[in-house]
Amino acid sequence: MEVSEVENREYRILAINPGSTSTKIGIFDNERAIMEETIRHDRDSLANYDSIIDQYPFRKQMILETLDNQGINLSKLSAVVGRGGLLRPIEGGTYEVNDLMLKDLREGYSGQHASNLGGIVANEIARQLNIPSYIVDPVVVDEMDELAKVSGFADFERKSIFHALNQKAVARKAAKEKGCKYEEMNLIVVHMGGGITVGAHKGGRVIDVNNGLHGEGPFSPERAGTVPAGDLVAMCFSGEYYSDEVMKKIVGQGGLVGYLGTNDAVEVEKRIASGDDKAELVYHAMAYQIAKEIAGSAAVLKGEVDAIILTGGLAYGKDFIHRIIERIHWISDVIVKPGENELEALAEGALRVLREEETAKVYAEAKVKNTADFS
């Protein structure tokens, strides 16, 4: 088949993004979404399963029933793509699901999480239709320079755990809008949601990024980010807390939740509008820390920054965005792309392979540089 025929052909893709209590699915005809649905799973139903992986027949059946109710003809699908789970550290890209990947997802190679179900369910559906199944840019994407991995503490390295799917998707879009290739640009991409990650993208690779799970970087609506190490050690050995209690203070009860009792940015903005000085200080501090992290990424790129991209749910807050931009606009142009269109990003990753714009990568055993504990 000629390349032009491949490019002009219409491909139908099923994208699957499992969450802890829901599964988001979408049907895409090339780039165009013709159906998107969030399937809610009540906790009582999920409680019937001993582990997350045991849920996959239930989740698969719910997806198939939803598609049938929407009148979707499965025989027209060209591929199925699922959210990448906690695999071995791998470079970014689209990977065809293989036996080793399925084994690592089932065993929870780097931890158990609902996203592990994405590749498993995608493969189950695709195998019955004799079409390919893929994952795209999982959170364990690791393209960090070795220099960036040196933590300063010889017992462990810095880890690459970040919002790879959305970061790379918006980076590609911004590059295309500028008439360039992602692989030819230097970009700083900032994903701002429940967690916040700031990535330095150089030539299509994320050469440095903060561990947005529970390691470092700006505090976020739910996470503490980098905290004073000495004080944290003292707390851990004070005898007042168990290890899981300290972890909850860092992840889940950190950031805005710890200071203000809410992870809702809209609620915080309402408090500020009503004259809440503490809310204003904390919210401003979060923007301040994000700006500092962006400036650090500019140093990583030696000041050669083609654009800074602000994305994620917090990017809808105009005042919050203004507070960041006023501190970093001198570095480069700032592009704001609110939200995180994960289903679209998954479909686009599969589409690039189907169109032969990229070759699907092979998931294989390799020297493990780090592991994730994503929860």
Long-range contacts (C-beta under 8 A, 24 or more apart in sequence): 3-356, 6-354, 6-355, 6-356, 7-355, 9-355, 11-78, 11-79, 11-350, 11-351, 11-354, 11-355, 12-76, 12-77, 12-78, 13-77, 13-78, 13-79, 13-80, 13-81, 13-347, 13-350, 13-351, 13-354, 14-67, 14-77, 14-79, 14-80, 14-81, 14-122, 14-125, 15-80, 15-81, 15-82, 15-343, 15-344, 15-346, 15-347, 15-350, 16-63, 16-80, 16-81, 16-82, 16-83, 16-118, 16-121, 16-122, 16-346, 17-82, 17-83, 17-115, 17-118, 17-342, 17-343, 17-346, 18-59, 18-82, 18-83, 18-114, 18-115, 18-117, 18-118, 18-121, 19-114, 20-114, 21-46, 23-59, 23-62, 23-63, 23-117, 24-342, 24-343, 25-63, 25-66, 25-67, 25-343, 26-343, 26-344, 26-346, 26-347, 27-67, 27-70, 27-72, 28-343, 28-344, 28-347, 28-351, 30-351, 31-344, 31-347, 31-348, 31-351, 33-343, 33-344, 33-347, 35-70, 35-72, 36-343, 37-66, 37-70, 39-63, 39-66, 51-112, 52-112, 52-113, 52-114, 52-116, 52-117, 53-105, 53-106, 53-108, 53-112, 53-116, 53-117, 53-120, 55-117, 56-117, 56-120, 56-121, 56-124, 59-117, 59-121, 60-121, 60-124, 60-125, 63-121, 63-125, 64-125, 74-125, 74-129, 75-129, 77-126, 77-129, 77-131, 78-131, 78-354, 79-126, 79-131, 79-132, 79-133, 79-134, 79-350, 79-353, 79-354, 80-122, 80-123, 80-125, 80-126, 80-129, 80-131, 80-132, 80-133, 80-134, 81-122, 81-133, 81-134, 81-135, 81-136, 81-346, 81-347, 81-349, 81-350, 82-117, 82-118, 82-119, 82-120, 82-121, 82-122, 82-123, 82-133, 82-134, 82-135, 82-346, 83-115, 83-118, 83-119, 83-135, 83-138, 83-165, 83-342, 83-346, 84-115, 84-118, 84-119, 84-135, 84-136, 84-137, 84-138, 84-139, 84-140, 84-165, 85-113, 85-115, 85-116, 85-117, 85-118, 85-119, 85-135, 85-138, 86-110, 86-111, 86-112, 86-113, 86-115, 86-116, 86-138, 86-139, 86-140, 86-372, 86-374, 87-138, 87-140, 87-363, 88-140, 88-363, 88-365, 88-366, 88-368, 88-371, 89-140, 89-141, 89-142, 89-160, 89-368, 89-369, 89-370, 89-371, 89-372, 90-138, 90-140, 90-141, 90-142, 90-361, 90-363, 90-366, 91-141, 91-142, 91-143, 91-205, 91-361, 92-137, 92-141, 92-143, 92-164, 92-168, 92-204, 92-205, 92-206, 93-136, 93-137, 93-349, 93-358, 93-361, 94-134, 94-135, 94-136, 94-137, 94-349, 94-350, 94-352, 94-353, 94-358, 94-360, 94-361, 95-134, 95-135, 95-136, 95-360, 95-361, 95-362, 95-363, 96-132, 96-133, 96-134, 96-353, 96-360, 96-361, 96-362, 96-363, 97-122, 97-123, 97-126, 97-132, 97-133, 97-134, 97-135, 97-363, 98-362, 98-363, 100-363, 100-364, 100-365, 101-135, 101-363, 109-371, 110-140, 110-371, 110-372, 110-373, 110-374, 111-371, 111-372, 111-373, 111-374, 111-375, 112-375, 113-374, 113-375, 115-139, 115-374, 132-353, 132-360, 134-349, 134-350, 134-353, 134-360, 136-165, 136-345, 136-346, 136-348, 136-349, 136-350, 137-164, 137-165, 137-168, 137-169, 137-345, 137-349, 138-164, 138-165, 139-163, 139-164, 139-165, 139-372, 139-374, 140-164, 140-372, 140-374, 141-168, 141-206, 142-369, 142-370, 143-205, 143-206, 143-207, 144-206, 144-207, 144-208, 144-209, 145-207, 145-208, 148-207, 148-208, 148-300, 149-369, 149-370, 157-369, 157-370, 158-211, 158-215, 158-216, 159-211, 159-215, 159-370, 159-371, 159-372, 160-206, 160-209, 160-211, 160-370, 161-211, 161-212, 161-213, 161-215, 161-372, 161-374, 162-191, 162-197, 162-199, 162-206, 162-209, 162-210, 162-211, 162-212, 163-191, 163-193, 163-195, 163-197, 163-212, 163-312, 163-340, 164-206, 165-342, 165-345, 165-346, 166-191, 166-311, 166-312, 166-340, 166-341, 166-342, 166-345, 167-191, 167-197, 167-199, 167-201, 167-206, 167-311, 168-201, 168-206, 168-345, 169-341, 169-344, 169-345, 169-348, 169-349, 170-309, 170-311, 170-337, 171-201, 171-309, 172-348, 173-337, 174-307, 174-309, 174-335, 174-337, 178-306, 178-307, 180-306, 185-306, 185-307, 186-301, 186-304, 186-305, 186-306, 187-305, 187-306, 187-307, 187-308, 187-309, 188-294, 188-297, 188-298, 188-301, 188-305, 188-307, 188-308, 188-309, 188-331, 188-332, 189-308, 189-309, 189-311, 190-290, 190-293, 190-294, 190-308, 190-309, 190-310, 190-311, 190-312, 190-324, 191-311, 191-312, 191-340, 192-220, 192-290, 192-310, 192-311, 192-312, 192-313, 192-314, 192-315, 193-220, 193-221, 193-312, 193-313, 193-314, 193-340, 194-220, 194-221, 194-222, 194-223, 194-263, 195-220, 195-222, 195-223, 196-220, 196-223, 196-225, 196-290, 196-312, 196-314, 198-290, 198-293, 198-294, 198-296, 198-297, 199-297, 200-297, 200-300, 200-301, 202-301, 207-300, 208-297, 208-300, 210-293, 213-251, 213-372, 213-373, 213-374, 214-247, 214-250, 214-251, 214-373, 217-289, 217-293, 218-286, 218-289, 218-290, 218-292, 218-293, 219-254, 219-255, 219-256, 219-285, 219-286, 219-289, 220-254, 220-255, 220-256, 220-286, 221-255, 221-256, 221-257, 221-263, 221-264, 221-265, 221-314, 222-251, 222-252, 222-253, 222-254, 222-255, 222-256, 222-257, 222-263, 223-250, 223-251, 223-252, 223-254, 223-255, 224-249, 224-250, 224-251, 224-254, 224-255, 224-258, 225-254, 225-255, 225-289, 251-375, 255-286, 256-282, 256-283, 256-286, 265-313, 265-314, 265-317, 265-320, 266-317, 269-317, 269-319, 269-320, 283-320, 284-323, 286-320, 287-320, 287-323, 287-324, 287-327, 288-323, 288-327, 290-324, 291-323, 291-324, 291-327, 291-328, 294-324, 294-328, 294-331, 295-327, 295-328, 295-331, 298-328, 298-331, 298-332, 303-331, 305-331, 305-332, 306-332, 306-333, 307-332, 307-333, 307-334, 307-335, 308-332, 308-333, 308-334, 308-335, 309-334, 309-335, 309-336, 309-337, 310-334, 310-335, 310-336, 310-337, 311-336, 311-337, 311-338, 311-339, 311-340, 312-338, 312-339, 312-340, 313-338, 313-339, 313-340, 315-339
